[in-house]
Amino acid sequence: MVDRIEVNIDGGLDIPLPRMVPVRQKFDAKKIDNVAGAVQKQFLRKEILPGFESETGAKVELSVGLSRDWVAKIRAAGRNNPPFDVIIANTTWVSAIRKEGFFTKLTPDKVPNLKDVWPELRIKDDMGVISLVGPLGIAYRTDLITKVPKSWKDLWDPAYKGKLVIYSIANSANPMFTMLVSRIFKGNDRDIDFAISKIAELRPFRQTDFSGDMEILLARGESEVGILDAPAASRLKSQGVPIQWVFPREGVFMFEQDTNVLAGSTNKELAFKFVNYFLSKPVQEKWSASFWWTPANKTVKIAGKLATEIPVHTQAQIRQIMRWDWDWVNAGAREQMIDKWNREIVGR
């Protein structure tokens, strides 16, 4: 009988097209599309999972979707009967069920590759691990913008009025941007009223629910400045889009792949092996080389052209990734943000 392991991967992140896609000689904005979920699933099935299945003799049952949907399914199933053995998703969503006891500790004997993970990407008490990072900074169209933004505060410059696109409250990046605004202007993360009122000063601006739509708006020039993850910017650049990604002086935040083993899994040994495999140098190198993700494994060498395409890869740079108090967010702050955003930004 073949052992089986259920692995859930968040499909809401923008996974850039691999480099095997030919670079167009001439940029055609009409051909830019959001194919993140399909590309991610194809890459996992063809490039990542076969190695694990060959090593273990097990079969991986893969689910790809949105983090918030999987968290709801896990809660509904209960701690002792999880629908998955491993979940890889955004911290903003899985942090709540981590606190509720749905995950189990990753130990060095079960996951030896933990020793090679940047300390900043190891979750407290090893109750999970950040396996890949998509840093979020500012992207701008080099053919349309003459005044280059260098900091988050620069977004309030009149030069960008009417040219900006930001994430709507439906995207996990929005609470992080709200907390960022509070932090850089007020010195703490928690002044929600101030932050959203400050964001309102940026109007008029476009809003988007999904990262893929953010890319499309920037690629087509419908917006000229936006909040974008570095892997997406590198993908667009490889397709000929005149775009540049900026590491703001205050730091960046991130779309992360928060990787966890479910406490109620009946296949824990195999689940630990999968997490260890996912953190291994060869697997991490594949993600970096093909998709421009910042690897969690510090033994992966990022040099030459790749170092410009993955602008956050050293420990000093990783330390500039802003971290958030998700317990506070999940204890009611998220709902406050939604309510304030809908009243002041959306107007309902």
Summary of the structure (lengths in Angstrom):
residues: 348
radius of gyration: 19.8
end to end distance: 56.0
largest distance: 65.2
contacts: 1158
relative contact order: 0.20
helix: 45%
strand: 19%
